[in-house]
């Protein structure tokens, strides 16, 4: 059984494919990530970005907003990339 992160990534990949098929120039992903007092690798976010980029998008901009003491809302803006 797939984890919630794996299902979220799969759903996002499907949405990225659909947006590309529709000819969209911009694709936006908003996700929640855990806060930490120290620097840490955000593997789930890195996996999400890599998966969307494999669908023909390039990460153009990110922003963070504190949602609670424990979580950040990350917004990632992708632009279509034609190789």
N, C-alpha and C positions, 0 to 999 in steps of 0.2 A: 504494500500500500504506500502511495506517495505521501510525503510530508506536506504540510500546508505550504511551506516555502516552494516545494517542487510544483505543486498545483498552481500557485500564484505565478510562478515563472512560466509554466506552460500556458496559462491563460493570457499572460502578457505577450508571449511569443505569437499566439494566435491573433491577438489584437494588432500587433505590429505588422504581421503578414497582411491582414485585412486592410489596414491603413495604406500600406504600400500598393496593394492591388487597386485600391480606390484612387490612387494617384496623389495622395496627400503629401505635402512637403514637410510637415512637422508632425511629430508623434510625441505626446507628453505622458510620462509615467509619474504617478505620485504614490509613494510607499512610506511605510513607517519603519524606522530602524531604532534599535536600542541605543541609549546614551551610555557612556562610560566616562569615568573620571580620568582615564588614561587613553593613550592612543591605542587603537586596536584595528585589525583588518576587518572590514565589513564584507565577509565572504558572500553573504546572501545578496547584498547589493551589487558586488562585483560580478557575480554570476548572472544577475538580471541584466546588467549593462552589456556583458559579453553576449548574452543570448539575443538581445535586441539588435546589437550591432551585426550579428551574423545574419539577420534578416534584412540587411541593407540600410541600416540607419547609423549615424555617427552622433555620439554624445556631444551636444553643443554647449549646454549650460546646465548647472545644478544649483539648487538653493535649499537651505535648511530652515525649518521653523520648529521651535520647541513646542511640542504638543502637551507633554506632561513632564514631570521631573525625570521620568525614565525613558521617554521616547522623543525622537525627532521625526518630523515629516520631511521626507526628501522628495523634491520635485526634480525630475530629470527631463530635459528638453532635447529631443533628438531631431536631426535634420536628415532628410533622405539623402543617401549617397549612391551615386551611380558609378560603378567601377568601369 
